[in-house]
Amino acid sequence: MIFVVSIGLVLGYLFLVGFVYIRQGSMLYYPTREITETPKNIGLDFEEISLKTEDGVDISAWYIPAENERGVVLFCHGNAGNISHRLDSIRIFHDLNMSVLIFDYRGYGKSKGSPTENGTYLDAESAWEYLVNLKNIRPEKIVLFGRSLGSAVAAEVALRRRAGAVILESGFTSVPDLGNKFFPYLPVRLISRYHYSTIDKVSKVHIPKLFIHSPQDEMIPFEQGMALFEKASEPKEFMRITGSHNEGFLISGIDYVEGLKRFISKYF
């Protein structure tokens, strides 16, 4: 009887491991297609543009120009929703005299295709190429900004292209590290098909870096944000905010905005 139970437990465990292995993509990416609002809803003019990635995927994006422009933020959003859910952040950067190019990863919003790790990198690179080659923005005037999953994407672009600065908000060290938090009983490192290993990149990026994280972040441990900062090369700064993963930048209010303002004013 004990043998039968043991076999059942082993088979159940193997089934769970296999299920997680197969379903990793749907556990990492939570795209929505419907565009619920645009910058017009907050009184901002914008251009709706279509980008073409290196592998031929059509990517949807908005370009929101700012008056007395200091530079341009290339905005890499998180793993859920789409660009229409980032209007609060667009407003913040706009008020800091930063134009914004925000794009949807493949499979999000109006973008074609389905998300993959390398695909998200190519999506971000297409946005970079648009700014540099079509908008004629000098690379040193571009701020790479990434929140949550987007922090890993922004870090990869910072490794491939030399921007003026990079801001990584609520970032994680790697997907396997994050997976260990949610599935400590699974061999995450053996079965992970996604890496997004920002911890291996930040020491190789030598432009100014701002790391932002909240100790109250319930999704991505504060310790991972600190680990990124500690591993990063100079010049670097850290901004501690308060509040949850999705609302920390709003809850922190003026402290968050002033922290961004200080960093941007220092380098732009």
Buried (B, 14 or more C-beta within 10 A) or exposed (E): EEEEEEEEEEEEEEEEBEEBBEEBBEEBBEBBEEBEEBBEEEEBEBEEBBBEBEEEBBBBBBBBBBEEBBBBBBBBBBBBBBBBBBBEBBBBBBEBBBBBBBBBBBBBBBBBBBBBBEBBBBBBBBBBBBBBEEBEBEEEBBBBBBBBBBBBBBBBBBBEBEBBBBBBBBBBBBBBBBBBEEBEEBEBEEBBEBEBBBBEBBEEBEBBBBBBBBBBBEBBBBEBBBBBBEBBEEEBBBBBBBBBBBEBBBBBEEBBBEBBBEBBEEBB
